[in-house]
């Protein structure tokens, strides 16, 4: 069922997710502080911050397609014969 679901995130996607997470947390922290200050209720500030944490988690934790825009180009697998030939040629040079 989950074989076709991509579960990876590339490096630039991780950076983007971290930046988005930080912006959301700071924004909800400031909003929560203002709500708590105006209402004089610390619980309202904490609930606002908790809502921000939930939203930030839903936006950044799943590997959405916007976090997979720059895949890593892996090298092709070399056969044992090719590796043996390369090591022989480097030994001849030394």
C-alpha positions as CSV (number, residue, x, y, z in Angstrom):
1,X,0.0,0.0,0.0
2,X,2.8,2.4,0.9
3,X,5.3,1.2,-1.7
4,X,4.5,4.1,-4.1
5,X,4.7,6.8,-1.4
6,X,7.9,8.7,-1.4
7,X,9.4,9.1,2.1
8,X,12.5,11.1,1.4
9,X,13.3,14.8,1.4
10,X,16.4,16.3,-0.4
11,X,18.8,18.6,1.3
12,X,17.4,21.8,-0.1
13,X,14.0,20.6,0.9
14,X,15.2,20.0,4.5
15,X,16.5,23.6,4.5
16,X,13.3,24.9,3.2
17,X,11.3,22.9,5.8
18,X,13.4,24.2,8.6
19,X,13.0,27.8,7.5
20,X,9.2,27.4,7.2
21,X,9.0,25.7,10.6
22,X,11.0,28.6,12.2
23,X,8.9,31.3,10.6
24,X,5.6,29.6,11.7
25,X,6.8,29.1,15.2
26,X,8.1,32.6,15.6
27,X,5.0,34.1,14.1
28,X,2.6,32.1,16.3
29,X,4.9,32.9,19.3
30,X,4.5,36.7,18.7
31,X,0.8,36.4,18.0
32,X,0.4,34.2,21.2
33,X,2.3,36.8,23.2
34,X,0.1,39.6,22.0
35,X,-3.1,37.6,22.6
36,X,-1.9,36.7,26.1
37,X,-0.8,40.3,26.9
38,X,-4.2,41.8,25.7
39,X,-6.3,39.2,27.5
40,X,-4.0,38.8,30.5
41,X,-4.3,35.0,30.1
42,X,-1.1,32.9,29.8
43,X,-3.2,29.9,28.8
44,X,-4.4,31.7,25.6
45,X,-0.8,32.4,24.6
46,X,0.2,28.8,25.2
47,X,-2.8,27.5,23.2
48,X,-1.9,29.8,20.3
49,X,1.7,28.6,20.4
50,X,0.5,25.0,20.5
51,X,-1.7,25.6,17.5
52,X,1.3,27.0,15.7
53,X,3.4,23.9,16.5
54,X,0.6,21.7,15.1
55,X,0.3,23.7,11.9
56,X,4.1,23.8,11.5
57,X,4.3,20.1,12.0
58,X,1.6,19.4,9.4
59,X,3.3,21.7,6.9
60,X,6.9,20.5,7.4
61,X,7.0,16.9,8.6
62,X,5.4,15.1,5.7
63,X,7.7,14.9,2.6
64,X,5.5,17.1,0.3
65,X,6.6,17.4,-3.3
66,X,7.8,21.0,-2.7
67,X,10.6,19.4,-0.5
68,X,11.7,17.0,-3.3
69,X,12.6,19.5,-6.1
70,X,16.4,18.9,-6.2
71,X,17.1,15.1,-6.1
72,X,20.6,13.9,-5.5
73,X,22.3,12.5,-8.6
74,X,23.8,9.3,-7.5
75,X,26.8,7.7,-9.3
76,X,26.1,4.5,-11.2
77,X,27.2,1.2,-9.7
78,X,30.4,-0.1,-11.2
79,X,31.1,-3.7,-11.8
80,X,33.9,-5.5,-10.0
81,X,35.9,-5.8,-13.2
82,X,35.8,-2.1,-13.7
83,X,37.0,-1.5,-10.2
84,X,39.8,-4.1,-10.6
85,X,41.0,-2.4,-13.8
86,X,41.1,1.0,-12.1
87,X,43.1,-0.3,-9.2
88,X,45.6,-2.0,-11.5
89,X,46.0,1.2,-13.5
90,X,46.7,3.3,-10.4
91,X,49.2,0.7,-9.1
92,X,51.1,0.9,-12.4
93,X,51.4,4.7,-12.1
94,X,52.8,4.5,-8.6
